């Protein structure tokens, strides 16, 4: 499936989330955030170097970013993994568990990757900024963890 582009309606979803306002695993959907900007960021794996750097940058810029948008991180890790990641790094936002890969497929970020000459399927680090009407305002494919926060803040205005 191809990635939705700027101006497209964001694919709707329903998934289990933990963290932020959700102290217990909670089923959420994109429709819950209608009227608010949403930063939906896809990352490969909890507690790996790049993913930790990206999440901690959002945490460190939380005061500024949380005034402008809801932040939701998405990976195919289970809720239990998310709970450890959230606690270890004091992350203030929710993480969505996409174990059935419905979101990564819907947003076109489940891609063939390669490492050490082996190919495999995995999540491409991509962020979607969704406007209050549910349309995609910006897409940052293959975003670098060091540049992520600045790009998101710029897109939010």
Secondary structure, DSSP 8 states (H G I E B T S, - for coil): -----TTSB----EEEEEETTEEEEEEEEGGGGTTS-EEEEE-S-TTSHHHHHHHHHHHHTHHHHHTT-EEEEEESS-HHHHHHHHHHHT--SEEEE-TT-HHHHHTT-EEEEEETTEEEEEE--EEEEE-TTSBEEEEETT--HHHHHHHHHHHH-
